[in-house]
Amino acid sequence: MVIKNIDELTSHGFKEGRKLALEICEYAIRSVNALDLTKKFLNLKDHILEIKGLHWDLAKLNNIYVIGGGKATYAIGKAVEEILREHLTGGIITVKKGEKRRLKKIKVVEAGHPLPDEDGYKATKEIVDIAQKAGQEDLIICAITGGASALMPQPEDGISMNDLKTITKLLLDSGAPIEDINTVRNHLSKIKGGRLAKMAQPATIVSLILIDEIAGEPWGPTVGDKTTFDEAIKSLKKHKLWEAVPESIKTHLIKGKENPSMETPSPEELRQLKAYNSAIGNNILMCEAAQKKAEALGLNSVILTCELEGESREAGISLAGIAKEIRKRNRPLKPPCAVIAGGETTVKIQANERGLGGPNQEFALAASLKISGQENITICALGTDGTDGPTEIAGAIVDGRTRQRAEEAGINIFESLSQHDSSQVAIKLKDAVYTYPTDTNVMDLYLMIIL
């Protein structure tokens, strides 16, 4: 069981639609469990380790280390420990604060997310130490999942952790898409943008990556970077952040733009090294699992997209409009049906808007205004890692009765959305979804049930 409070969530509103939605979400999230996915990629037989077509004779390896970071990296580490057992030398991974589970041989360090902190900095220094000491006959398995960019901070010389926190917050509050954020972060770090893979040479480094980005491609500190210092500067200017950027960061980016030797390693450069990257799971896999479950439950189904982006409230309103079209005119498919989407929407926060919430909660509550009074429509939006923004809520589930219930409770959903204060609404209405550790992170799941 992934979702903690199913009984509470199905105790009110349109109960049949809610039960179907949560059953599908449960199945979909479990389908991309990082422990299970890792065990499909690693195989150990007769002292021969195979990782997606690559083979190593353990008798010829001196050490096997595990390093990495991310909100679902614990599960990858656990799978590797269970497979390699006594053959594993050790290692260290960083996880989001609150992850209390520990491993036998791999050190697990809780660190700050979404803003980087000193715990992450110190742990990443240990990761760098392992990468740099590894020798020709050593194998490094690098586990990367969503959240690794914040959980593995290692700013360039001259950039303080406080400045790194400042630029991270500016980027997150701006509502910039993740590719723009990572373009900047890659050029402020000693390890990002493929630099960790170079550090690990002459050892072999194999990365197991759970995809948590719209682009759908392997990413992280062992993947070659297609972006440049110039593009990092342009990204900051595009989102009107350049003037607010700390001087140390401006200086570094300008220096990097003028000095080609400082540029991050390209994919072509890393292909010459003993560095291999494998995607073990993604949002597409999850959406397809959701569709499979929906059809098994007797629902017509469609996957609209696995690349949903944009402002969360606007995206919620748009998808709610599709649900109404289905209910009224049986298009693009007929009820009973499930409409599935994956992706990652964002929230742009102004200085005077400081409520508590997250993009999935905003998506769902905005949708609830659009479907108000519509019977037999249920909409759910969940962060697959079990957290939504800075909250411990995964997301929210709403239906055509949500707005009426809110008004009866004296809650103004529109006003709360305007202040990005969605959590208190979802909690009061008992529509906030809570999960146990999901052991995955493949962006977000959006689901509409129309009966």
C-alpha positions as CSV (number, residue, x, y, z in Angstrom):
1,M,0.0,0.0,0.0
2,V,1.4,3.4,-1.0
3,I,-1.5,5.8,-0.2
4,K,-2.0,6.1,3.5
5,N,-5.4,7.7,3.8
6,I,-7.6,6.0,1.2
7,D,-10.5,5.6,3.7
8,E,-10.5,9.3,4.5
9,L,-10.3,10.3,0.9
10,T,-13.2,8.0,-0.1
11,S,-15.5,9.0,2.8
12,H,-17.1,11.9,1.1
13,G,-17.8,13.5,-2.3
14,F,-18.2,11.3,-5.4
15,K,-17.1,8.1,-3.7
16,E,-17.1,5.7,-6.7
17,G,-14.9,8.0,-8.8
18,R,-12.5,8.6,-5.9
19,K,-12.1,4.8,-5.3
20,L,-11.4,4.2,-8.9
21,A,-8.9,7.1,-9.2
22,L,-7.0,6.1,-6.1
23,E,-6.9,2.4,-7.1
24,I,-5.3,3.4,-10.4
25,C,-2.9,5.8,-8.8
26,E,-1.8,3.2,-6.3
27,Y,-1.1,0.7,-9.1
28,A,0.7,3.2,-11.3
29,I,3.1,4.4,-8.6
30,R,3.9,0.9,-7.5
31,S,4.8,0.0,-11.1
32,V,7.8,2.3,-11.0
33,N,9.2,1.3,-7.6
34,A,12.9,1.9,-7.9
35,L,13.9,-1.2,-6.0
36,D,12.0,-3.5,-8.4
37,L,13.2,-1.5,-11.4
38,T,16.8,-1.8,-10.3
39,K,16.5,-5.6,-9.8
40,K,15.4,-5.8,-13.4
41,F,18.6,-4.1,-14.6
42,L,21.1,-5.9,-12.3
43,N,21.9,-9.6,-12.5
44,L,24.5,-11.5,-10.7
45,K,25.2,-15.1,-11.7
46,D,28.3,-17.2,-11.2
47,H,30.3,-14.1,-10.1
48,I,29.4,-12.3,-13.3
49,L,27.6,-9.0,-12.8
50,E,25.5,-7.8,-15.7
51,I,24.0,-4.3,-15.9
52,K,22.0,-3.8,-19.1
53,G,24.3,-5.7,-21.4
54,L,27.6,-4.8,-19.7
55,H,29.4,-7.5,-17.9
56,W,32.0,-7.7,-15.1
57,D,33.8,-10.6,-13.5
58,L,33.7,-9.8,-9.8
59,A,37.0,-11.8,-9.4
60,K,38.7,-9.1,-11.4
61,L,37.3,-6.1,-9.6
62,N,39.0,-4.6,-6.5
63,N,36.1,-2.6,-5.2
64,I,32.5,-1.9,-6.0
65,Y,31.1,1.4,-4.6
66,V,27.6,3.0,-4.7
67,I,27.3,6.7,-4.7
68,G,24.5,9.1,-5.7
69,G,21.6,11.1,-4.5
70,G,17.9,11.8,-4.9
71,K,14.5,11.3,-3.2
72,A,14.2,7.6,-4.4
73,T,17.9,6.7,-4.2
74,Y,17.5,4.7,-1.0
75,A,15.5,2.1,-2.9
76,I,18.2,1.7,-5.6
77,G,20.9,1.4,-2.9
78,K,18.8,-1.3,-1.2
79,A,18.4,-3.3,-4.4
80,V,22.2,-3.1,-5.1
81,E,23.0,-4.3,-1.5
82,E,20.6,-7.2,-1.8
83,I,22.1,-8.3,-5.2
84,L,25.8,-7.8,-4.5
85,R,25.8,-8.7,-0.8
86,E,29.4,-9.3,0.4
87,H,30.8,-8.2,-3.0
88,L,29.8,-4.6,-2.3
89,T,32.6,-2.5,-0.7
90,G,30.5,0.4,0.5
91,G,29.5,3.9,-0.6
92,I,27.3,6.9,0.3
93,I,24.1,8.4,-1.0
94,T,22.1,11.5,-0.1
95,V,18.4,11.5,0.5
96,K,15.8,14.1,1.4
97,K,15.5,14.9,5.1
98,G,12.9,12.7,6.7
99,E,14.1,9.5,5.1
100,K,14.9,7.5,8.2
101,R,15.6,4.1,6.7
102,R,19.3,3.0,6.6
103,L,21.4,0.5,4.7
104,K,24.0,-2.0,5.8
105,K,27.0,-1.0,3.7
106,I,26.0,2.2,2.0
107,K,26.0,5.4,4.2
108,V,22.6,7.2,3.9
109,V,22.8,11.0,4.6
110,E,19.7,13.1,4.9
111,A,20.1,16.5,3.2
112,G,18.1,19.6,2.3
113,H,15.6,19.7,-0.5
114,P,14.5,21.7,-2.5
115,L,17.1,24.1,-1.1
116,P,20.6,22.6,-0.7
117,D,22.2,22.6,2.7
118,E,25.5,21.9,4.6
119,D,24.6,18.2,5.2
120,G,24.3,17.7,1.4
121,Y,27.5,19.6,0.9
122,K,29.5,17.5,3.3
123,A,28.1,14.2,2.0
124,T,28.8,15.2,-1.6
125,K,32.4,15.8,-0.6
126,E,32.5,12.2,0.5
127,I,31.0,11.2,-2.8
128,V,33.7,13.1,-4.6
129,D,36.4,11.5,-2.4
130,I,35.2,8.0,-3.5
131,A,35.1,9.0,-7.1
132,Q,38.6,10.4,-7.1
133,K,40.2,7.5,-5.1
134,A,38.6,4.7,-7.3
135,G,41.1,2.9,-9.4
136,Q,41.4,1.2,-12.8
137,E,39.9,-2.1,-11.5
138,D,37.1,-0.5,-9.5
139,L,33.4,-0.2,-10.4
140,I,31.2,2.7,-9.2
141,I,27.4,2.4,-9.4
142,C,25.9,5.9,-9.3
143,A,22.2,6.1,-8.3
144,I,20.4,9.2,-9.5
145,T,16.8,10.1,-8.9
146,G,14.8,13.3,-8.8
147,G,16.0,15.8,-6.2
148,A,19.7,14.9,-6.8
149,S,20.5,18.4,-8.0
150,A,19.6,19.9,-4.6
151,L,20.8,16.9,-2.5
152,M,24.3,16.8,-4.1
153,P,25.5,20.4,-3.8
154,Q,29.2,21.1,-4.6
155,P,29.5,24.7,-5.7
156,E,32.5,26.0,-7.6
157,D,35.3,27.8,-5.8
158,G,34.2,31.3,-4.9
159,I,30.5,30.4,-4.7
160,S,29.2,30.0,-1.1
161,M,26.5,27.7,-0.1
162,N,24.4,30.7,0.9
163,D,24.7,32.1,-2.6
164,L,23.8,28.6,-4.0
165,K,20.7,28.6,-1.8
166,T,19.8,32.1,-3.0
167,I,20.0,31.3,-6.7
168,T,18.1,28.0,-6.2
169,K,15.3,29.8,-4.4
170,L,15.2,32.5,-7.1
171,L,14.9,29.9,-9.9
172,L,12.2,27.8,-8.1
173,D,10.1,30.8,-7.2
174,S,10.3,32.1,-10.8
175,G,8.4,29.1,-12.1
176,A,11.2,28.4,-14.6
177,P,11.0,25.0,-16.3
178,I,13.4,22.4,-14.9
179,E,15.6,22.4,-18.0
180,D,16.4,26.1,-17.5
181,I,17.0,25.6,-13.8
182,N,19.4,22.7,-14.5
183,T,21.2,24.7,-17.2
184,V,22.2,27.2,-14.5
185,R,22.9,24.7,-11.8
186,N,25.2,22.6,-14.1
187,H,27.4,25.6,-14.5
188,L,27.8,26.4,-10.8
189,S,28.8,23.0,-9.7
190,K,32.1,21.0,-9.5
191,I,30.2,17.7,-10.2
192,K,27.1,18.5,-12.3
193,G,26.9,18.4,-16.1
194,G,29.0,15.3,-16.4
195,R,31.9,16.4,-14.2
196,L,31.4,13.6,-11.7
197,A,32.0,11.0,-14.5
198,K,35.3,12.6,-15.3
199,M,36.3,12.6,-11.7
200,A,35.7,8.9,-11.5
201,Q,38.2,8.0,-14.2
202,P,40.1,5.6,-14.5
203,A,37.4,3.6,-12.7
204,T,34.2,2.5,-14.5
205,I,31.1,4.3,-13.5
206,V,27.6,3.0,-14.3
207,S,24.7,5.3,-13.5
208,L,21.2,4.0,-12.8
209,I,18.9,6.9,-13.4
210,L,15.2,7.3,-12.6
211,I,14.0,9.9,-15.1
212,D,12.3,12.9,-13.4
213,E,12.4,15.4,-16.2
214,I,10.1,16.3,-19.1
215,A,12.9,15.7,-21.7
216,G,12.7,12.0,-20.7
217,E,16.5,11.5,-21.1
218,P,19.2,10.4,-18.7
219,W,20.4,13.4,-16.6
220,G,22.6,14.1,-13.7
221,P,26.3,14.5,-12.8
222,T,27.5,11.6,-14.9
223,V,25.7,12.7,-18.1
224,G,27.3,15.0,-20.7
225,D,25.9,18.5,-20.8
226,K,24.5,20.0,-24.0
227,T,24.2,23.5,-22.5
228,T,26.7,26.3,-22.1
229,F,27.6,29.1,-19.8
230,D,26.1,31.5,-22.3
231,E,22.8,29.6,-22.1
232,A,22.9,29.7,-18.3
233,I,23.2,33.5,-18.4
234,K,20.4,33.7,-21.0
235,S,18.1,31.5,-18.8
236,L,18.6,33.9,-15.9
237,K,17.9,36.9,-18.0
238,K,14.9,35.3,-19.6
239,H,13.3,34.8,-16.2
240,K,14.3,38.3,-15.2
241,L,16.6,37.1,-12.4
242,W,20.0,38.3,-13.6
243,E,19.9,41.5,-11.5
244,A,19.0,39.6,-8.3
245,V,21.7,37.0,-8.8
246,P,24.6,37.1,-6.2
247,E,27.7,38.7,-7.5
248,S,29.8,35.6,-7.0
249,I,27.5,33.7,-9.4
250,K,27.5,36.5,-12.0
251,T,31.3,36.6,-11.9
252,H,31.6,32.9,-12.3
253,L,29.2,32.6,-15.2
254,I,30.7,35.5,-17.1
255,K,34.2,34.1,-16.6
256,G,33.0,30.7,-17.9
257,K,31.4,32.2,-20.9
258,E,34.7,33.9,-21.8
259,N,36.8,30.8,-21.0
260,P,35.9,27.7,-23.1
261,S,38.2,25.5,-20.9
262,M,35.7,25.9,-18.0
263,E,32.8,24.5,-20.0
264,T,31.0,21.4,-18.8
265,P,31.9,18.1,-20.7
266,S,29.8,17.3,-23.7
267,P,28.1,14.0,-24.4
268,E,30.7,13.3,-27.1
269,E,33.5,13.8,-24.6
270,L,32.0,11.5,-22.0
271,R,31.5,8.8,-24.7
272,Q,35.3,8.4,-24.7
273,L,35.3,7.5,-21.0
274,K,34.3,4.4,-19.1
275,A,31.0,6.0,-18.2
276,Y,27.6,4.5,-18.9
277,N,24.1,5.8,-18.2
278,S,21.0,3.7,-18.0
279,A,17.4,5.0,-17.4
280,I,15.7,2.4,-15.2
281,G,12.2,4.0,-15.2
282,N,10.2,7.1,-16.3
283,N,6.9,8.8,-16.4
284,I,5.9,7.0,-19.6
285,L,6.1,3.6,-17.9
286,M,3.9,4.9,-15.0
287,C,1.3,6.3,-17.3
288,E,1.1,3.1,-19.3
289,A,0.6,1.2,-16.1
290,A,-2.2,3.5,-15.1
291,Q,-3.8,2.9,-18.5
292,K,-3.5,-0.8,-18.1
293,K,-5.2,-0.7,-14.6
294,A,-7.9,1.6,-15.9
295,E,-8.8,-0.8,-18.7
296,A,-8.7,-3.7,-16.3
297,L,-11.3,-1.9,-14.3
298,G,-13.6,-1.6,-17.3
299,L,-12.8,2.0,-18.2
300,N,-12.1,3.5,-21.6
301,S,-8.8,5.2,-21.3
302,V,-6.4,7.6,-23.0
303,I,-2.9,8.9,-22.2
304,L,-3.1,12.6,-23.2
305,T,0.5,13.3,-22.7
306,C,3.6,12.4,-20.6
307,E,4.9,15.9,-21.0
308,L,2.4,18.2,-19.3
309,E,4.0,21.5,-18.3
310,G,3.0,25.1,-17.5
311,E,1.4,27.0,-14.6
312,S,-0.3,24.4,-12.3
313,R,-3.6,26.3,-12.0
314,E,-3.9,26.8,-15.7
315,A,-3.1,23.2,-16.5
316,G,-5.7,22.0,-14.0
317,I,-8.4,24.3,-15.5
318,S,-7.5,23.0,-19.0
319,L,-7.7,19.3,-18.2
320,A,-10.9,19.9,-16.3
321,G,-12.3,21.4,-19.5
322,I,-11.5,18.1,-21.3
323,A,-13.4,16.2,-18.5
324,K,-16.5,18.4,-19.0
325,E,-16.3,17.9,-22.8
326,I,-16.3,14.1,-22.3
327,R,-19.2,14.3,-19.8
328,K,-21.3,16.5,-22.1
329,R,-20.4,15.3,-25.6
330,N,-18.6,12.0,-25.3
331,R,-15.4,13.2,-26.9
332,P,-12.5,12.6,-27.2
333,L,-13.8,9.3,-25.7
334,K,-17.0,8.0,-24.0
335,P,-17.6,7.5,-20.3
336,P,-16.9,5.6,-18.2
337,C,-13.4,6.5,-18.8
338,A,-10.0,7.5,-17.4
339,V,-7.9,10.3,-18.8
340,I,-4.3,10.0,-17.9
341,A,-1.4,12.5,-18.1
342,G,2.1,12.8,-16.8
343,G,4.6,15.6,-16.5
344,E,5.5,18.4,-14.1
345,T,3.7,21.7,-13.8
346,T,5.1,24.7,-11.9
347,V,4.0,27.5,-9.6
348,K,5.3,31.1,-10.0
349,I,5.4,32.8,-6.6
350,Q,5.5,36.5,-6.1
351,A,7.1,38.1,-3.0
352,N,3.7,38.8,-1.3
353,E,2.3,35.3,-2.0
354,R,3.6,33.1,0.8
355,G,1.0,30.4,1.6
356,L,1.8,26.7,2.0
357,G,1.1,24.4,-0.9
358,G,2.4,22.7,-4.0
359,P,1.8,22.4,-7.7
360,N,-0.3,19.3,-7.6
361,Q,-2.6,20.7,-4.9
362,E,-3.0,23.8,-6.9
363,F,-3.7,21.8,-10.0
364,A,-6.5,19.8,-8.3
365,L,-8.1,22.7,-6.5
366,A,-8.1,24.9,-9.7
367,A,-9.8,22.0,-11.5
368,S,-12.4,21.7,-8.8
369,L,-13.6,25.2,-9.6
370,K,-14.0,24.3,-13.3
371,I,-16.0,21.0,-12.6
372,S,-18.1,22.4,-9.8
373,G,-21.6,21.0,-10.0
374,Q,-20.6,18.3,-12.5
375,E,-21.6,14.9,-11.2
376,N,-19.4,11.9,-11.9
377,I,-16.1,13.7,-12.5
378,T,-13.1,13.1,-10.2
379,I,-9.7,14.6,-10.7
380,C,-6.5,13.6,-8.9
381,A,-3.0,15.1,-9.1
382,L,0.0,13.4,-7.3
383,G,3.7,13.9,-6.9
384,T,5.1,10.4,-7.4
385,D,7.7,10.9,-4.7
386,G,5.0,11.4,-2.1
387,T,5.7,15.1,-1.6
388,D,4.3,18.2,-3.3
389,G,6.4,21.3,-3.2
390,P,7.7,22.0,0.3
391,T,4.9,20.0,1.9
392,E,4.6,16.4,3.1
393,I,1.4,16.1,1.1
394,A,1.6,14.1,-2.2
395,G,-1.2,16.0,-3.9
396,A,-5.0,16.2,-3.8
397,I,-8.2,14.6,-5.1
398,V,-11.3,16.6,-6.0
399,D,-14.7,16.1,-7.6
400,G,-17.8,18.1,-8.7
401,R,-18.9,18.5,-5.1
402,T,-15.6,19.9,-3.8
403,R,-16.4,23.6,-4.3
404,Q,-19.8,23.3,-2.6
405,R,-18.2,21.5,0.4
406,A,-15.6,24.2,0.7
407,E,-18.2,27.0,0.6
408,E,-20.2,25.2,3.3
409,A,-17.0,25.1,5.4
410,G,-16.4,28.8,4.9
411,I,-13.4,28.2,2.6
412,N,-12.7,30.3,-0.5
413,I,-10.7,28.1,-2.9
414,F,-10.1,31.0,-5.3
415,E,-8.6,33.2,-2.6
416,S,-6.5,30.4,-1.3
417,L,-5.1,29.7,-4.8
418,S,-4.3,33.4,-5.3
419,Q,-2.0,33.2,-2.2
420,H,-0.6,29.8,-3.1
421,D,-2.1,28.5,0.1
422,S,-3.6,25.3,-1.2
423,S,-2.5,22.9,1.6
424,Q,-4.8,24.3,4.3
425,V,-7.8,23.8,1.9
426,A,-6.9,20.3,0.9
427,I,-6.4,19.3,4.6
428,K,-9.6,20.9,5.8
429,L,-11.6,19.2,3.1
430,K,-9.9,15.9,3.8
431,D,-8.8,15.9,0.1
432,A,-5.0,15.9,0.8
433,V,-3.3,12.7,-0.3
434,Y,-0.7,11.3,2.0
435,T,1.6,8.4,1.1
436,Y,4.1,6.0,2.7
437,P,7.6,6.1,1.1
438,T,6.9,5.6,-2.6
439,D,10.4,4.6,-3.5
440,T,10.1,6.4,-6.8
441,N,10.2,9.8,-8.4
442,V,9.0,10.1,-12.0
443,M,7.5,13.5,-12.0
444,D,3.7,13.8,-11.4
445,L,0.6,11.8,-12.3
446,Y,-2.7,13.5,-13.3
447,L,-5.8,11.4,-13.5
448,M,-9.4,12.2,-14.4
449,I,-12.3,9.7,-13.9
450,I,-15.5,10.4,-15.8
451,L,-18.4,8.1,-15.2
